[in-house]
Amino acid sequence: MLREVVLVAGLGDHDVGEEIWRAWQGSILVRYDLRDLAQRVVRRWVDGELTAVELAHGCVSCTLGLDLVPLLERLGGRVVVHLDPRLEPEAVCFAVCETDVRVKAVVTVVDRATWLADATGNDLLAERGLSAAEDDDRTVAQIAVGPVEFADCLVLTGGQVDPVLDAVLDRLNPRAARRDRRGLDAAALLAAIPPDARRGRFDDGFGTLLNGRPPLEPSHGVAVVRFAAGRPFHPMRLHDALDVLLDGVVRARGRLWVVSQPHRALWLESAGGGLTVGSLGSWLTAVSDWAQAPPACLAGGSASPDRRPGERGQEVVVITLTAPPEAIIAALSEALVTDEELELAGELEFVDPFIESDDEMEEL
């Protein structure tokens, strides 16, 4: 049986999922509420019937693995899932990628009145009463920005048209179809998904850092900053320089080369005031046999035309709102090793705050 799912995400307007369900003939509507996940209880509605599901562990991954994915496989056919904001659509798509469930679309609701403030703020989910567990240290910005960047369709609600918000969305996700909530035609929305939509596919860290083909020229104070360099970072200077990405920045993504870890690529990702750095794997140049290189390294793109994908180097893409692009470039440039440090790299001992980020992302 063909299994298709439409995921509806975002921090507002729970009616959008219901409208898509009505427009998508023969579909089943599922809604999740994770407010009591810390008590190991998940509430879900399937076509209006409420079930309280008790989990062995109160965490998002358990919700996916023990409830949502088995539910999608059991229901079959067409399913619209309106996600609790604590459940990010990218994590759901990752969980179903090895099943026979096909993602038809990810639809994210954007509230014009609040999204920019959420996307650039420092609030933790716990401060908004949105944390999924006691150890959930995600920020509101992460669950605001991520679902928009990952969406195939955006539905804008509330407030007036905001050219600054539009400029941000143009750069964060230029591929997504965009519609106003007023007079929304859900069937037309799904039909407007462009041919190059991701439909649940997630990015490879060694591929291109640009999402689609965003406009690169500044507009209404919003800019795309691209930083590339062919020499490594000094670990402590890099750690200090990353503060420049924590204020006035909507999104940053990048691959980092640190002199104290010559064989390992680090992955940087930020949303608003939350930033993480973790391990991406080995640089392609650290693999002795090209045949052993991950396929994505060979197929991915690069922002630097003079380097092959997966080759050592710095590549960071930043979407700024108020942060001056020249300040970002200057801070990252000053964090690179000097000629003398590079020459003595094999003899010097560097204090490296990123050395512990082998297995999981480290919050900065």
SVG drawing of the C-alpha trace seen along z (x, -y; Angstrom):
<svg xmlns="http://www.w3.org/2000/svg" viewBox="-13 -48 70 50">
<polyline fill="none" stroke="black" stroke-width="0.4" points="0.0,0.0 1.3,-3.5 1.9,-5.5 2.1,-9.3 2.3,-11.9 2.0,-15.7 3.6,-17.2 2.3,-20.6 4.7,-22.4 5.2,-25.8 4.3,-27.7 0.8,-28.9 -2.5,-28.3 -3.6,-24.7 -6.4,-25.0 -4.0,-24.7 -3.6,-21.0 -7.3,-20.5 -7.8,-22.4 -5.1,-20.3 -6.8,-17.2 -10.2,-18.3 -8.6,-19.2 -6.6,-15.9 -9.2,-13.4 -9.2,-10.2 -6.6,-11.4 -6.5,-10.8 -5.8,-13.7 -3.4,-13.1 -2.5,-15.7 0.2,-15.5 0.4,-17.3 3.6,-16.9 2.9,-19.2 3.1,-16.3 6.1,-14.6 8.2,-15.2 5.7,-12.9 6.2,-10.3 2.7,-11.0 1.9,-11.9 -1.6,-12.9 -2.6,-12.3 -5.8,-12.6 -6.5,-10.3 -9.5,-11.7 -10.8,-13.3 -10.3,-10.3 -8.0,-11.1 -5.5,-8.6 -3.0,-9.2 0.1,-7.2 2.5,-6.3 6.1,-6.0 8.9,-4.2 11.1,-7.4 9.8,-11.0 11.8,-12.2 11.2,-13.3 13.1,-10.4 10.9,-7.9 7.8,-9.7 9.0,-9.2 10.3,-5.7 7.7,-4.2 4.5,-6.1 4.5,-8.3 6.5,-6.1 4.6,-2.8 1.3,-4.8 2.1,-6.0 3.0,-2.5 -0.1,-1.1 -2.5,-3.7 -1.2,-3.5 -2.7,-5.5 -2.7,-9.3 -2.0,-11.0 -1.8,-14.6 0.2,-15.1 -0.1,-18.4 3.0,-18.4 3.4,-19.8 6.1,-22.5 8.4,-20.4 8.4,-17.8 10.6,-19.2 9.7,-18.0 13.3,-17.3 13.6,-14.8 10.3,-13.1 11.6,-12.8 14.8,-11.3 12.9,-8.8 10.8,-7.6 13.5,-7.7 14.1,-3.9 10.4,-3.0 8.0,-2.9 6.3,-6.2 6.8,-8.9 6.8,-12.5 4.5,-14.4 5.1,-17.8 6.3,-19.7 4.1,-22.7 5.3,-25.3 3.1,-28.0 4.8,-31.4 3.2,-34.1 4.2,-37.5 3.7,-39.2 6.1,-37.0 8.4,-35.0 11.2,-37.4 11.5,-38.1 11.4,-34.3 13.9,-33.6 16.5,-36.0 15.9,-35.7 17.6,-33.9 14.6,-32.4 14.9,-28.7 11.9,-26.5 11.6,-26.1 11.1,-29.8 8.1,-29.6 6.7,-26.4 7.6,-24.5 10.4,-22.2 9.8,-18.5 11.8,-17.3 13.9,-18.5 17.1,-18.3 15.6,-20.0 17.9,-22.9 16.7,-23.9 15.9,-27.6 12.7,-29.0 14.7,-30.2 15.7,-26.7 12.1,-25.5 11.2,-28.7 14.0,-28.7 14.5,-25.0 10.9,-24.1 10.9,-27.1 14.2,-26.2 13.0,-22.6 9.6,-23.4 8.2,-22.8 5.3,-25.3 5.0,-28.3 1.7,-29.6 1.9,-33.2 -0.6,-34.2 -1.5,-37.3 -0.3,-40.9 0.5,-42.9 3.0,-42.1 6.5,-42.7 9.2,-43.3 11.9,-42.5 10.3,-39.1 9.9,-38.4 13.6,-39.2 14.6,-36.8 12.3,-34.0 13.6,-34.7 17.1,-33.8 16.3,-31.1 14.1,-29.1 13.7,-30.4 12.4,-27.1 9.3,-26.9 5.9,-27.9 4.5,-30.8 0.8,-31.5 -1.2,-33.9 -3.4,-32.2 -6.4,-34.4 -8.4,-32.6 -6.0,-29.7 -6.7,-27.1 -5.1,-24.0 -5.3,-21.9 -3.7,-24.7 -1.0,-25.0 0.0,-21.4 -0.1,-21.7 2.2,-24.7 5.1,-22.7 8.0,-23.2 9.8,-20.3 13.0,-20.8 11.3,-20.7 13.1,-18.5 10.0,-16.5 11.6,-15.3 15.2,-14.9 17.7,-16.3 21.0,-18.0 24.4,-16.4 26.9,-18.4 29.5,-18.2 27.1,-19.5 26.2,-23.1 25.5,-25.4 23.0,-27.5 19.4,-26.4 18.3,-26.6 19.2,-29.8 18.7,-32.6 19.2,-36.3 22.7,-37.2 22.4,-41.0 21.2,-42.7 17.5,-43.8 15.8,-45.7 18.9,-45.2 18.9,-41.4 22.1,-39.9 23.7,-36.6 27.3,-36.5 29.6,-33.8 33.0,-33.2 35.6,-30.9 39.3,-30.3 41.9,-27.8 43.7,-27.7 42.5,-26.4 41.1,-28.2 42.9,-28.7 40.5,-26.8 40.3,-29.4 40.1,-32.4 37.4,-30.6 35.5,-29.9 35.6,-33.6 34.8,-34.8 31.5,-32.8 30.0,-35.4 29.6,-37.5 26.9,-35.0 24.7,-35.2 23.2,-38.7 21.3,-39.9 21.7,-36.7 18.8,-34.5 20.8,-31.5 24.4,-30.3 25.6,-27.0 29.1,-25.9 32.0,-23.5 35.0,-24.3 38.6,-23.2 40.4,-23.6 44.2,-23.3 44.2,-21.1 41.9,-18.5 43.4,-18.3 41.4,-15.2 38.0,-16.1 35.4,-18.4 33.3,-20.3 29.7,-21.4 28.4,-24.7 24.7,-25.6 23.0,-28.6 19.5,-30.0 19.1,-33.3 21.0,-33.2 21.5,-29.4 24.6,-28.0 26.0,-24.4 29.2,-22.9 29.6,-19.1 31.5,-16.5 30.7,-16.1 33.2,-13.3 36.5,-13.1 37.6,-15.5 37.9,-13.9 41.6,-14.7 41.9,-12.7 40.6,-9.5 43.5,-7.6 41.5,-5.9 39.0,-8.0 36.9,-4.8 36.3,-4.9 34.9,-8.4 31.3,-8.9 29.2,-9.1 27.8,-12.5 31.3,-13.9 31.8,-13.1 28.4,-14.3 28.0,-17.4 28.5,-21.0 30.9,-23.6 30.7,-27.3 34.3,-27.5 34.9,-26.7 38.6,-26.1 38.1,-23.2 36.6,-19.8 33.6,-18.8 34.9,-17.4 38.3,-19.1 39.7,-20.9 38.7,-24.5 36.4,-27.0 32.9,-27.5 30.3,-29.4 27.0,-30.9 25.2,-33.4 21.8,-35.1 22.0,-38.4 19.2,-40.7 21.1,-43.4 24.6,-42.0 27.0,-43.9 28.4,-41.5 31.8,-43.1 32.0,-42.4 31.3,-38.7 33.9,-38.5 36.5,-40.3 35.8,-38.2 36.2,-34.9 39.2,-36.1 41.0,-37.1 40.3,-33.6 42.4,-31.9 45.9,-30.7 48.8,-32.9 51.7,-31.9 53.9,-31.2 51.2,-29.2 50.6,-27.1 54.3,-26.4 54.6,-25.3 51.3,-23.5 52.9,-20.1 54.8,-21.3 52.3,-23.6 49.7,-22.4 46.4,-24.2 43.7,-24.5 40.7,-23.2 37.2,-23.7 35.7,-21.7 37.7,-18.5 34.8,-17.0 32.2,-17.4 32.9,-14.0 29.5,-12.4 27.0,-15.2 26.5,-18.9 28.0,-21.2 26.0,-24.3 28.0,-27.5"/>
</svg>
